[in-house]
C-alpha cells in the first residue's frame, strides 16, 4: 500500500490546495497522535479516558494529513484510514472487549506515554518521516 501510494503521489491530480497554515496546524495535531499510540500499550488515565487510543490516534493522523495534503492519492489513502478508524470505533461498541498485550496498569504509564510519544514525535518530525516515507516534514 505504501509503495503504491508513493508511485501514485508522483502524478496525482489535486482535489484541493490547502493553505500553508494548515500544514503548521497539522504538525500540532500530530503531537497527540504519538502520545495516544504509546498510551494504547501503557494503560493509564489516557487509555481509560479515550477507551481506544490507537483508533483515536489513527483518526487524528488521517485528519492531520488530509488537512495538509490535497492530492487525490492523499485523499484516497488518508480518507480510507479515517473511514476505517471511525467504522472500527463504531463496531467496537457491539463487540466484547479483548485484552490487549501491554504493560501492567500503573500511575506512571501516562508519564511514560507522554515522554516516549513526544520523543517519537520529534524523531519523526526531524528525521524518521524523511527516512521512512521519503517526504521531509519541512
N, C-alpha and C positions, 0 to 999 in steps of 0.2 A: 504494500500500500504506500509506504513512504517512497519507494523507488518510482512508482507510477505517478505519485504526486509531484515528485521532483522533476520528472520529464514533462508533465502537463503544465507545470508552473512556468516553463520557459516561454511558451507561446499562447498563454491563456488570455481570453478576452476579459475586459474589465466590466464588472457589473456596476460598481460604484467606485468613486475615488474619495477615500476618507481624508479629512483634514489632518494636518500634521499633529495637532494637539491630541488627537485620538491615539496616536502612537505612544505619546507620553502617558496618557491615561491607561493604556494597555499595560505599560510597564508597571504602573502602580497596582493594577488589578491582578497582575501575575504574582505579586508577593504572597497573598494568602493562598494561592494555588499550591505552592510548595509546602507551606505550613500544614495545610489540610491533608495533603498527600502523605506527609510523615505522620500526622496525627491518626491516620487510619490504622497504623501499626503500633502506636503508642497510646493506648486508651487512657483518657483522662477527661477533663471537663470539656475540651474542644470536641472530642468524639461524642460525648454524651449530648452536647448541645446541638450538634449538626446531624446526628444519627448516622449519616452516610457521608463521611468527609471526603472519601475518594471520588464519589459521584459529584459532589458539590465542587470539588477541585476540577474535575473534568468539565463541568458546565462553565465555571469561571474561565478556564483555559480556552475553551472554544469561543466564548463571548469575547474575550480579550483579543484573540486572533481575528475574529470576524470584524471587530471594530477597527483594526489597523490594516487589514488586507482586504482588498476589494476585487481581486481576480476571481473568475469563475471557478478555477481549481480550488481556491481558498474557501469559497462559499460552499462548494460541494463537500470538501473534506471536513472543515471545522463545523459546518452546519450539520453534517451527518453525525459527528461526535456529540453535538449538542442535543440533537433529537434522540439519539441513543441513550444518553445520560438521563434526560428527562423521562423517557419511557421506562428506563430501568428503575428510577426512583418511584414512579407510579406503581410499577409491578411489584416492587419490594413490599408495598403495603399489604398485598394479598398473600405473600409467602411467609413461611416460618423463618425466623432468624437463625442463621448458621453461625457457629463460632468461626471467627477469622483468626488465623495464627498471628501472634504478635507478642509484645511484651506484656507482662502482668500489669494490672491496673495499679497506678501509683499517682500520687500528687505531683511528682516530678516530671511525669510524662509530657505535660503541657510545656514545660520549660525546654525539655529535650526536643519536642516537635518544633517549637519556635526557633531554637538555636540552629538545629540541623536544617530546618526549612529555609531560614534566612541564608545560611551557608550555601545550600543548593541553589537558591535564587541568584545569589551573587556569582556563583560559579557558572550558571547558565548565561547570565547577562554578559559577563566579561570574557567567557572562554568556551563553554560547552555548546552553546547554541550554534556558534560558527563551526565548531569542530564536528558536531554530530549531525546538524541539519544542513550546514553549508550556507547559512544566511547569517551574517553578523547582525546583532541587535541594533548596533549603532552604525 
